Amino acid sequence: MRKPANKNETPKERFKRLATLRTNVVIDRLRILGNLSNRQLYDYAEEDIDKIFSVINKQVKAAKGKFERYTRHEFKL
């Protein structure tokens, strides 16, 4: 259940609240995705699994990259 936003919360508190909620959603969805590994219920090829986790890994890297500080390197000749 969603916790209503507090108008008095600091940006740090808002980040922690939303990061916790969103991270738990991702973890839950990954657990559910893992349920597809049951060979008695599903048929899949190794290529299918590679494709799924390739796109997931790309999205994880892209999301993490947004948190990394950009260091400006000055060009010199």
C-alpha positions in Angstrom: 0.0 0.0 0.0 1.3 3.4 -0.9 2.3 5.8 1.9 1.0 9.3 1.2 3.6 12.0 0.5 4.3 14.2 3.4 4.5 17.9 2.4 7.0 18.5 5.1 9.4 15.7 4.1 12.9 16.7 3.0 14.3 15.7 -0.4 16.4 13.1 1.4 13.4 11.6 3.1 11.4 11.7 -0.2 14.3 9.9 -1.9 14.5 7.2 0.8 10.7 6.7 0.7 10.5 6.4 -3.0 13.7 4.4 -3.5 12.5 1.9 -1.0 9.1 1.5 -2.6 10.5 1.3 -6.2 13.4 -1.1 -5.2 11.0 -3.5 -3.6 8.8 -3.5 -6.7 11.8 -4.4 -8.8 12.9 -7.1 -6.4 9.4 -8.6 -6.4 9.1 -8.5 -10.2 12.5 -10.2 -10.5 11.4 -12.9 -8.1 8.2 -13.4 -10.2 10.3 -13.5 -13.4 12.4 -16.2 -11.8 9.3 -18.4 -11.4 9.4 -18.9 -15.2 12.5 -21.1 -14.6 10.2 -24.1 -13.7 10.8 -26.4 -16.7 7.8 -28.5 -15.7 5.6 -25.5 -16.6 7.5 -23.6 -19.2 9.7 -24.3 -22.2 12.4 -21.9 -23.2 15.8 -21.8 -24.8 19.0 -20.5 -23.4 18.9 -17.8 -26.0 15.6 -16.6 -24.5 17.1 -16.3 -21.1 20.2 -14.5 -22.5 18.0 -12.0 -24.3 15.9 -11.3 -21.2 18.8 -10.7 -18.9 20.7 -8.8 -21.5 18.0 -6.2 -21.7 17.6 -6.2 -17.9 21.3 -5.6 -17.4 21.3 -2.8 -19.9 18.5 -1.1 -18.1 20.3 -1.5 -14.7 23.5 0.0 -16.1 21.5 2.9 -17.6 19.7 3.6 -14.3 22.9 3.4 -12.3 24.6 5.7 -14.8 22.1 8.4 -14.0 23.4 8.4 -10.4 27.0 8.7 -11.3 28.4 12.2 -11.3 29.5 13.4 -14.7 33.1 14.5 -14.6 33.9 17.1 -17.2 37.2 16.5 -18.9 38.7 19.6 -20.5 39.9 19.0 -24.1 43.5 20.1 -24.8 45.6 19.9 -27.9 
